[in-house]
């Protein structure tokens, strides 16, 4: 919905990234998967025609509180410390959340 300035800027562009290297065994990982049922209505598709909608402040507060512990868990699973990382690439449209 290009008339909704709170969400239209989030869905206009796209990008992708991949780290590919030779390894002994094929696979993907380490990966941290999860879901947060209590945030289920914070980001949604609604209306007719269907449009993207979100509770922006709720999503912002959750993201800023959860990113640091999730990043630490991913580093643990990978067997590295944050100091060993050359870069961290996150999908995010808002620099304040990062």
N, CA, C and O atoms as a printed pandas DataFrame, in Angstrom:
     atom_number atom_name residue_name chain_id  residue_number  x_coord  y_coord  z_coord
0              1         N          UNK        A               1    0.848   -1.177    0.000
1              2        CA          UNK        A               1    0.000    0.000    0.000
2              3         C          UNK        A               1    0.891    1.237    0.000
3              4         O          UNK        A               1    1.395    1.645    1.046
4              5         N          UNK        A               2    1.082    1.827   -1.168
5              6        CA          UNK        A               2    1.996    2.972   -1.290
6              7         C          UNK        A               2    1.478    4.233   -0.614
7              8         O          UNK        A               2    2.206    5.222   -0.525
8              9         N          UNK        A               3    0.231    4.223   -0.133
9             10        CA          UNK        A               3   -0.267    5.385    0.610
10            11         C          UNK        A               3    0.080    5.307    2.090
11            12         O          UNK        A               3   -0.067    6.295    2.810
12            13         N          UNK        A               4    0.537    4.150    2.557
13            14        CA          UNK        A               4    0.927    3.972    3.964
14            15         C          UNK        A               4    2.434    4.155    4.087
15            16         O          UNK        A               4    3.194    3.222    3.828
16            17         N          UNK        A               5    2.871    5.337    4.476
17            18        CA          UNK        A               5    4.304    5.651    4.544
18            19         C          UNK        A               5    5.028    4.861    5.635
19            20         O          UNK        A               5    6.258    4.815    5.634
20            21         N          UNK        A               6    4.302    4.242    6.560
21            22        CA          UNK        A               6    4.971    3.469    7.612
22            23         C          UNK        A               6    5.395    2.089    7.132
23            24         O          UNK        A               6    6.251    1.460    7.754
24            25         N          UNK        A               7    4.810    1.604    6.032
25            26        CA          UNK        A               7    5.181    0.274    5.552
26            27         C          UNK        A               7    5.643    0.233    4.106
27            28         O          UNK        A               7    6.382   -0.680    3.738
28            29         N          UNK        A               8    5.242    1.183    3.271
29            30        CA          UNK        A               8    5.545    1.072    1.836
30            31         C          UNK        A               8    7.046    1.066    1.559
31            32         O          UNK        A               8    7.484    0.433    0.598
32            33         N          UNK        A               9    7.827    1.741    2.360
33            34        CA          UNK        A               9    9.272    1.787    2.118
34            35         C          UNK        A               9    9.956    0.466    2.472
35            36         O          UNK        A               9   11.116    0.265    2.115
36            37         N          UNK        A              10    9.265   -0.429    3.162
37            38        CA          UNK        A              10    9.868   -1.697    3.576
38            39         C          UNK        A              10    9.820   -2.764    2.496
39            40         O          UNK        A              10   10.579   -3.730    2.561
40            41         N          UNK        A              11    8.955   -2.616    1.512
41            42        CA          UNK        A              11    8.743   -3.701    0.554
42            43         C          UNK        A              11    9.114   -3.350   -0.875
43            44         O          UNK        A              11    8.796   -4.109   -1.791
44            45         N          UNK        A              12    9.769   -2.234   -1.092
45            46        CA          UNK        A              12   10.061   -1.798   -2.448
46            47         C          UNK        A              12   11.297   -2.400   -3.076
47            48         O          UNK        A              12   11.349   -2.534   -4.299
48            49         N          UNK        A              13   12.288   -2.766   -2.299
49            50        CA          UNK        A              13   13.552   -3.264   -2.826
50            51         C          UNK        A              13   13.866   -4.621   -2.205
51            52         O          UNK        A              13   13.272   -5.016   -1.202
52            53         N          UNK        A              14   14.797   -5.312   -2.811
53            54        CA          UNK        A              14   15.212   -6.595   -2.262
54            55         C          UNK        A              14   16.681   -6.829   -2.511
55            56         O          UNK        A              14   17.275   -6.227   -3.405
56            57         N          UNK        A              15   17.260   -7.697   -1.726
57            58        CA          UNK        A              15   18.671   -8.042   -1.880
58            59         C          UNK        A              15   18.880   -9.435   -1.312
59            60         O          UNK        A              15   18.033   -9.956   -0.587
60            61         N          UNK        A              16   19.987  -10.015   -1.640
61            62        CA          UNK        A              16   20.318  -11.325   -1.105
62            63         C          UNK        A              16   21.808  -11.444   -0.895
63            64         O          UNK        A              16   22.595  -10.726   -1.512
64            65         N          UNK        A              17   22.187  -12.349   -0.025
65            66        CA          UNK        A              17   23.603  -12.589    0.241
66            67         C          UNK        A              17   23.785  -14.064    0.565
67            68         O          UNK        A              17   22.889  -14.708    1.109
68            69         N          UNK        A              18   24.935  -14.581    0.230
69            70        CA          UNK        A              18   25.253  -15.968    0.551
70            71         C          UNK        A              18   26.750  -16.093    0.780
71            72         O          UNK        A              18   27.555  -15.424    0.131
72            73         N          UNK        A              19   27.101  -16.958    1.708
73            74        CA          UNK        A              19   28.504  -17.298    1.930
74            75         C          UNK        A              19   28.657  -18.735    1.460
75            76         O          UNK        A              19   28.030  -19.643    2.006
76            77         N          UNK        A              20   29.488  -18.940    0.453
77            78        CA          UNK        A              20   29.661  -20.260   -0.128
78            79         C          UNK        A              20   31.133  -20.621   -0.043
79            80         O          UNK        A              20   32.001  -19.837   -0.426
80            81         N          UNK        A              21   31.404  -21.817    0.464
81            82        CA          UNK        A              21   32.787  -22.280    0.535
82            83         C          UNK        A              21   32.813  -23.800    0.456
83            84         O          UNK        A              21   31.820  -24.466    0.749
84            85         N          UNK        A              22   33.948  -24.334    0.062
85            86        CA          UNK        A              22   34.116  -25.781    0.015
86            87         C          UNK        A              22   34.136  -26.324    1.439
87            88         O          UNK        A              22   34.665  -25.686    2.350
88            89         N          UNK        A              23   33.555  -27.510    1.624
89            90        CA          UNK        A              23   33.562  -28.124    2.951
90            91         C          UNK        A              23   33.546  -29.639    2.803
91            92         O          UNK        A              23   33.249  -30.179    1.737
92            93         N          UNK        A              24   33.870  -30.297    3.891
93            94        CA          UNK        A              24   33.914  -31.763    3.888
94            95         C          UNK        A              24   32.516  -32.366    3.703
95            96         O          UNK        A              24   32.343  -33.332    2.961
96            97         N          UNK        A              25   31.526  -31.788    4.382
97            98        CA          UNK        A              25   30.169  -32.316    4.310
98            99         C          UNK        A              25   29.215  -31.205    3.877
99           100         O          UNK        A              25   29.273  -30.099    4.412
100          101         N          UNK        A              26   28.338  -31.487    2.915
101          102        CA          UNK        A              26   27.396  -30.453    2.483
102          103         C          UNK        A              26   26.387  -30.147    3.587
103          104         O          UNK        A              26   26.069  -31.002    4.413
104          105         N          UNK        A              27   25.894  -28.918    3.584
105          106        CA          UNK        A              27   24.879  -28.559    4.569
106          107         C          UNK        A              27   24.707  -27.065    4.678
107          108         O          UNK        A              27   25.420  -26.287    4.046
108          109         N          UNK        A              28   23.761  -26.687    5.480
109          110        CA          UNK        A              28   23.490  -25.289    5.773
110          111         C          UNK        A              28   23.640  -25.116    7.272
111          112         O          UNK        A              28   23.125  -25.916    8.052
112          113         N          UNK        A              29   24.340  -24.079    7.668
113          114        CA          UNK        A              29   24.396  -23.860    9.107
114          115         C          UNK        A              29   25.684  -23.219    9.529
115          116         O          UNK        A              29   26.563  -22.983    8.700
116          117         N          UNK        A              30   25.809  -22.941   10.767
117          118        CA          UNK        A              30   24.753  -23.113   11.762
118          119         C          UNK        A              30   23.636  -22.094   11.573
119          120         O          UNK        A              30   23.861  -20.972   11.118
120          121         N          UNK        A              31   22.438  -22.510   11.931
121          122        CA          UNK        A              31   21.258  -21.670   11.760
122          123         C          UNK        A              31   20.509  -21.621   13.080
123          124         O          UNK        A              31   20.459  -22.614   13.807
124          125         N          UNK        A              32   19.938  -20.492   13.387
125          126        CA          UNK        A              32   19.091  -20.346   14.570
126          127         C          UNK        A              32   17.673  -20.076   14.086
127          128         O          UNK        A              32   17.391  -19.011   13.535
128          129         N          UNK        A              33   16.789  -21.036   14.291
129          130        CA          UNK        A              33   15.403  -20.907   13.857
130          131         C          UNK        A              33   14.526  -20.627   15.069
131          132         O          UNK        A              33   14.856  -21.023   16.187
132          133         N          UNK        A              34   13.428  -19.956   14.851
133          134        CA          UNK        A              34   12.498  -19.745   15.950
134          135         C          UNK        A              34   11.280  -18.966   15.509
135          136         O          UNK        A              34   11.211  -18.464   14.387
136          137         N          UNK        A              35   10.336  -18.875   16.398
137          138        CA          UNK        A              35    9.150  -18.056   16.169
138          139         C          UNK        A              35    8.705  -17.490   17.509
139          140         O          UNK        A              35    9.051  -18.010   18.570
140          141         N          UNK        A              36    7.948  -16.440   17.438
141          142        CA          UNK        A              36    7.484  -15.764   18.644
142          143         C          UNK        A              36    5.966  -15.613   18.524
143          144         O          UNK        A              36    5.485  -14.609   17.999
144          145         N          UNK        A              37    5.208  -16.604   19.008
145          146        CA          UNK        A              37    3.754  -16.567   18.835
146          147         C          UNK        A              37    3.097  -15.291   19.348
147          148         O          UNK        A              37    2.139  -14.803   18.750
148          149         N          UNK        A              38    3.603  -14.753   20.445
149          150        CA          UNK        A              38    2.971  -13.546   20.996
150          151         C          UNK        A              38    3.142  -12.327   20.088
151          152         O          UNK        A              38    2.464  -11.318   20.281
152          153         N          UNK        A              39    4.036  -12.407   19.104
153          154        CA          UNK        A              39    4.212  -11.312   18.140
154          155         C          UNK        A              39    3.458  -11.595   16.836
155          156         O          UNK        A              39    3.636  -10.880   15.850
156          157         N          UNK        A              40    2.627  -12.625   16.830
157          158        CA          UNK        A              40    1.950  -13.068   15.618
158          159         C          UNK        A              40    1.130  -12.016   14.895
159          160         O          UNK        A              40    1.029  -12.057   13.669
160          161         N          UNK        A              41    0.548  -11.083   15.615
161          162        CA          UNK        A              41   -0.257  -10.048   14.965
162          163         C          UNK        A              41    0.516   -8.771   14.708
163          164         O          UNK        A              41   -0.033   -7.825   14.144
164          165         N          UNK        A              42    1.772   -8.721   15.105
165          166        CA          UNK        A              42    2.561   -7.499   14.944
166          167         C          UNK        A              42    2.910   -7.230   13.482
167          168         O          UNK        A              42    3.038   -6.072   13.084
168          169         N          UNK        A              43    3.064   -8.277   12.681
169          170        CA          UNK        A              43    3.335   -8.157   11.246
170          171         C          UNK        A              43    2.331   -9.065   10.546
171          172         O          UNK        A              43    2.242  -10.253   10.856
172          173         N          UNK        A              44    1.582   -8.511    9.611
173          174        CA          UNK        A              44    0.498   -9.293    9.028
174          175         C          UNK        A              44    0.104   -8.767    7.641
175          176         O          UNK        A              44    0.524   -7.689    7.219
176          177         N          UNK        A              45   -0.703   -9.555    6.959
177          178        CA          UNK        A              45   -1.337   -9.157    5.704
178          179         C          UNK        A              45   -2.817   -8.975    6.023
179          180         O          UNK        A              45   -3.440   -9.852    6.620
180          181         N          UNK        A              46   -3.378   -7.834    5.623
181          182        CA          UNK        A              46   -4.787   -7.584    5.929
182          183         C          UNK        A              46   -5.452   -6.809    4.799
183          184         O          UNK        A              46   -4.782   -6.245    3.934
184          185         N          UNK        A              47   -6.780   -6.791    4.823
185          186        CA          UNK        A              47   -7.549   -5.982    3.894
186          187         C          UNK        A              47   -7.829   -6.649    2.567
187          188         O          UNK        A              47   -7.400   -7.772    2.304
188          189         N          UNK        A              48   -8.559   -5.928    1.740
189          190        CA          UNK        A              48   -8.876   -6.374    0.395
190          191         C          UNK        A              48   -8.808   -5.155   -0.523
191          192         O          UNK        A              48   -9.654   -4.268   -0.410
192          193         N          UNK        A              49   -7.849   -5.083   -1.411
193          194        CA          UNK        A              49   -6.828   -6.097   -1.673
194          195         C          UNK        A              49   -5.871   -6.219   -0.488
195          196         O          UNK        A              49   -5.700   -5.271    0.279
196          197         N          UNK        A              50   -5.249   -7.391   -0.343
197          198        CA          UNK        A              50   -4.367   -7.615    0.805
198          199         C          UNK        A              50   -3.135   -6.712    0.773
199          200         O          UNK        A              50   -2.501   -6.542   -0.269
200          201         N          UNK        A              51   -2.810   -6.139    1.926
201          202        CA          UNK        A              51   -1.636   -5.275    2.051
202          203         C          UNK        A              51   -0.861   -5.644    3.311
203          204         O          UNK        A              51   -1.416   -6.204    4.256
204          205         N          UNK        A              52    0.421   -5.325    3.309
205          206        CA          UNK        A              52    1.299   -5.533    4.457
206          207         C          UNK        A              52    0.962   -4.503    5.529
207          208         O          UNK        A              52    0.814   -3.319    5.227
208          209         N          UNK        A              53    0.839   -4.946    6.775
209          210        CA          UNK        A              53    0.583   -4.035    7.893
210          211         C          UNK        A              53    1.420   -4.488    9.078
211          212         O          UNK        A              53    1.738   -5.670    9.207
212          213         N          UNK        A              54    1.773   -3.553    9.937
213          214        CA          UNK        A              54    2.538   -3.919   11.126
214          215         C          UNK        A              54    2.290   -2.935   12.255
215          216         O          UNK        A              54    1.855   -1.804   12.039
216          217         N          UNK        A              55    2.578   -3.396   13.469
217          218        CA          UNK        A              55    2.591   -2.542   14.653
218          219         C          UNK        A              55    4.033   -2.083   14.802
219          220         O          UNK        A              55    4.819   -2.716   15.507
220          221         N          UNK        A              56    4.384   -0.986   14.142
221          222        CA          UNK        A              56    5.772   -0.548   14.024
222          223         C          UNK        A              56    6.514   -0.407   15.335
223          224         O          UNK        A              56    7.637   -0.897   15.456
224          225         N          UNK        A              57    5.921    0.250   16.324
225          226        CA          UNK        A              57    6.602    0.443   17.606
226          227         C          UNK        A              57    6.818   -0.879   18.327
227          228         O          UNK        A              57    7.866   -1.089   18.938
228          229         N          UNK        A              58    5.843   -1.765   18.261
229          230        CA          UNK        A              58    5.967   -3.077   18.894
230          231         C          UNK        A              58    7.091   -3.887   18.247
231          232         O          UNK        A              58    7.901   -4.501   18.941
232          233         N          UNK        A              59    7.133   -3.884   16.921
233          234        CA          UNK        A              59    8.195   -4.600   16.198
234          235         C          UNK        A              59    9.555   -3.992   16.526
235          236         O          UNK        A              59   10.520   -4.726   16.740
236          237         N          UNK        A              60    9.645   -2.681   16.568
237          238        CA          UNK        A              60   10.899   -1.991   16.894
238          239         C          UNK        A              60   11.382   -2.370   18.296
239          240         O          UNK        A              60   12.546   -2.726   18.476
240          241         N          UNK        A              61   10.494   -2.294   19.282
241          242        CA          UNK        A              61   10.890   -2.619   20.665
242          243         C          UNK        A              61   11.339   -4.067   20.789
243          244         O          UNK        A              61   12.340   -4.353   21.445
244          245         N          UNK        A              62   10.598   -4.991   20.158
245          246        CA          UNK        A              62   10.972   -6.397   20.240
246          247         C          UNK        A              62   12.331   -6.626   19.576
247          248         O          UNK        A              62   13.195   -7.300   20.137
248          249         N          UNK        A              63   12.513   -6.069   18.394
249          250        CA          UNK        A              63   13.755   -6.276   17.647
250          251         C          UNK        A              63   14.958   -5.732   18.397
251          252         O          UNK        A              63   15.981   -6.409   18.499
252          253         N          UNK        A              64   14.850   -4.523   18.922
253          254        CA          UNK        A              64   16.004   -3.929   19.610
254          255         C          UNK        A              64   16.324   -4.659   20.903
255          256         O          UNK        A              64   17.475   -4.648   21.339
256          257         N          UNK        A              65   15.343   -5.289   21.524
257          258        CA          UNK        A              65   15.627   -6.035   22.755
258          259         C          UNK        A              65   16.144   -7.441   22.463
259          260         O          UNK        A              65   16.878   -8.002   23.277
260          261         N          UNK        A              66   15.780   -8.019   21.326
261          262        CA          UNK        A              66   16.124   -9.413   21.036
262          263         C          UNK        A              66   17.349   -9.611   20.159
263          264         O          UNK        A              66   17.946  -10.687   20.188
264          265         N          UNK        A              67   17.739   -8.622   19.389
265          266        CA          UNK        A              67   18.878   -8.798   18.485
266          267         C          UNK        A              67   20.174   -9.162   19.211
267          268         O          UNK        A              67   20.831  -10.115   18.794
268          269         N          UNK        A              68   20.578   -8.464   20.267
269          270        CA          UNK        A              68   21.847   -8.830   20.927
270          271         C          UNK        A              68   21.885  -10.269   21.454
271          272         O          UNK        A              68   22.857  -10.971   21.175
272          273         N          UNK        A              69   20.872  -10.748   22.208
273          274        CA          UNK        A              69   20.964  -12.138   22.670
274          275         C          UNK        A              69   20.905  -13.160   21.534
275          276         O          UNK        A              69   21.556  -14.202   21.611
276          277         N          UNK        A              70   20.136  -12.878   20.487
277          278        CA          UNK        A              70   20.093  -13.803   19.354
278          279         C          UNK        A              70   21.427  -13.842   18.622
279          280         O          UNK        A              70   21.865  -14.910   18.193
280          281         N          UNK        A              71   22.075  -12.697   18.475
281          282        CA          UNK        A              71   23.395  -12.656   17.831
282          283         C          UNK        A              71   24.408  -13.458   18.643
283          284         O          UNK        A              71   25.237  -14.169   18.076
284          285         N          UNK        A              72   24.343  -13.345   19.968
285          286        CA          UNK        A              72   25.257  -14.135   20.811
286          287         C          UNK        A              72   25.013  -15.635   20.639
287          288         O          UNK        A              72   25.963  -16.415   20.567
288          289         N          UNK        A              73   23.734  -16.043   20.571
289          290        CA          UNK        A              73   23.413  -17.461   20.387
290          291         C          UNK        A              73   23.941  -17.983   19.051
291          292         O          UNK        A              73   24.470  -19.092   18.981
292          293         N          UNK        A              74   23.799  -17.190   17.999
293          294        CA          UNK        A              74   24.294  -17.611   16.683
294          295         C          UNK        A              74   25.812  -17.768   16.716
295          296         O          UNK        A              74   26.347  -18.731   16.167
296          297         N          UNK        A              75   26.504  -16.835   17.352
297          298        CA          UNK        A              75   27.960  -16.945   17.470
298          299         C          UNK        A              75   28.342  -18.206   18.232
299          300         O          UNK        A              75   29.270  -18.911   17.836
300          301         N          UNK        A              76   27.631  -18.499   19.325
301          302        CA          UNK        A              76   27.894  -19.723   20.095
302          303         C          UNK        A              76   27.738  -20.958   19.217
303          304         O          UNK        A              76   28.598  -21.839   19.224
304          305         N          UNK        A              77   26.641  -21.024   18.459
305          306        CA          UNK        A              77   26.404  -22.176   17.586
306          307         C          UNK        A              77   27.495  -22.322   16.536
307          308         O          UNK        A              77   27.847  -23.436   16.148
308          309         N          UNK        A              78   28.030  -21.196   16.078
309          310        CA          UNK        A              78   29.074  -21.222   15.052
310          311         C          UNK        A              78   30.456  -21.458   15.648
311          312         O          UNK        A              78   31.414  -21.710   14.917
312          313         N          UNK        A              79   30.565  -21.376   16.980
313          314        CA          UNK        A              79   31.863  -21.577   17.619
314          315         C          UNK        A              79   32.807  -20.404   17.449
315          316         O          UNK        A              79   34.023  -20.586   17.398
316          317         N          UNK        A              80   32.254  -19.194   17.359
317          318        CA          UNK        A              80   33.074  -17.990   17.231
318          319         C          UNK        A              80   32.614  -16.959   18.258
319          320         O          UNK        A              80   31.522  -17.060   18.818
320          321         N          UNK        A              81   33.461  -15.978   18.488
321          322        CA          UNK        A              81   33.075  -14.857   19.336
322          323         C          UNK        A              81   32.733  -13.672   18.440
323          324         O          UNK        A              81   33.205  -13.606   17.304
324          325         N          UNK        A              82   31.929  -12.742   18.924
325          326        CA          UNK        A              82   31.618  -11.567   18.107
326          327         C          UNK        A              82   32.874  -10.812   17.666
327          328         O          UNK        A              82   32.901  -10.239   16.577
328          329         N          UNK        A              83   33.900  -10.810   18.494
329          330        CA          UNK        A              83   35.146  -10.111   18.152
330          331         C          UNK        A              83   35.851  -10.726   16.950
331          332         O          UNK        A              83   36.629  -10.047   16.279
332          333         N          UNK        A              84   35.593  -11.988   16.669
333          334        CA          UNK        A              84   36.224  -12.665   15.534
334          335         C          UNK        A              84   35.557  -12.334   14.199
335          336         O          UNK        A              84   36.116  -12.635   13.144
336          337         N          UNK        A              85   34.396  -11.733   14.227
337          338        CA          UNK        A              85   33.657  -11.455   13.001
338          339         C          UNK        A              85   34.195  -10.210   12.305
339          340         O          UNK        A              85   34.429   -9.181   12.939
340          341         N          UNK        A              86   34.385  -10.318   11.014
341          342        CA          UNK        A              86   34.822   -9.160   10.227
342          343         C          UNK        A              86   33.643   -8.243    9.928
343          344         O          UNK        A              86   33.810   -7.029    9.816
344          345         N          UNK        A              87   32.447   -8.823    9.798
345          346        CA          UNK        A              87   31.253   -8.031    9.495
346          347         C          UNK        A              87   30.019   -8.808    9.925
347          348         O          UNK        A              87   30.042  -10.035   10.023
348          349         N          UNK        A              88   28.965   -8.090   10.173
349          350        CA          UNK        A              88   27.656   -8.679   10.446
350          351         C          UNK        A              88   26.685   -8.030    9.468
351          352         O          UNK        A              88   26.555   -6.806    9.433
352          353         N          UNK        A              89   26.010   -8.843    8.682
353          354        CA          UNK        A              89   25.079   -8.328    7.687
354          355         C          UNK        A              89   23.671   -8.733    8.115
355          356         O          UNK        A              89   23.348   -9.919    8.182
356          357         N          UNK        A              90   22.853   -7.748    8.399
357          358        CA          UNK        A              90   21.485   -7.994    8.846
358          359         C          UNK        A              90   20.506   -7.442    7.822
359          360         O          UNK        A              90   20.782   -6.442    7.160
360          361         N          UNK        A              91   19.377   -8.092    7.701
361          362        CA          UNK        A              91   18.309   -7.533    6.872
362          363         C          UNK        A              91   17.546   -6.555    7.757
363          364         O          UNK        A              91   16.900   -6.961    8.723
364          365         N          UNK        A              92   17.619   -5.304    7.438
365          366        CA          UNK        A              92   16.897   -4.318    8.229
366          367         C          UNK        A              92   16.786   -3.025    7.453
367          368         O          UNK        A              92   17.753   -2.556    6.853
368          369         N          UNK        A              93   15.610   -2.465    7.473
369          370        CA          UNK        A              93   15.379   -1.218    6.753
370          371         C          UNK        A              93   15.659    0.002    7.616
371          372         O          UNK        A              93   15.608    1.131    7.127
372          373         N          UNK        A              94   15.955   -0.211    8.893
373          374        CA          UNK        A              94   16.093    0.904    9.818
374          375         C          UNK        A              94   17.395    0.773   10.600
375          376         O          UNK        A              94   17.537   -0.151   11.401
376          377         N          UNK        A              95   18.333    1.666   10.387
377          378        CA          UNK        A              95   19.639    1.609   11.038
378          379         C          UNK        A              95   19.531    1.678   12.557
379          380         O          UNK        A              95   20.377    1.108   13.247
380          381         N          UNK        A              96   18.520    2.358   13.106
381          382        CA          UNK        A              96   18.373    2.461   14.559
382          383         C          UNK        A              96   18.147    1.105   15.208
383          384         O          UNK        A              96   18.546    0.905   16.355
384          385         N          UNK        A              97   17.521    0.176   14.510
385          386        CA          UNK        A              97   17.269   -1.145   15.078
386          387         C          UNK        A              97   18.562   -1.934   15.179
387          388         O          UNK        A              97   18.746   -2.694   16.130
388          389         N          UNK        A              98   19.452   -1.771   14.224
389          390        CA          UNK        A              98   20.726   -2.481   14.245
390          391         C          UNK        A              98   21.572   -1.950   15.370
391          392         O          UNK        A              98   22.695   -2.412   15.569
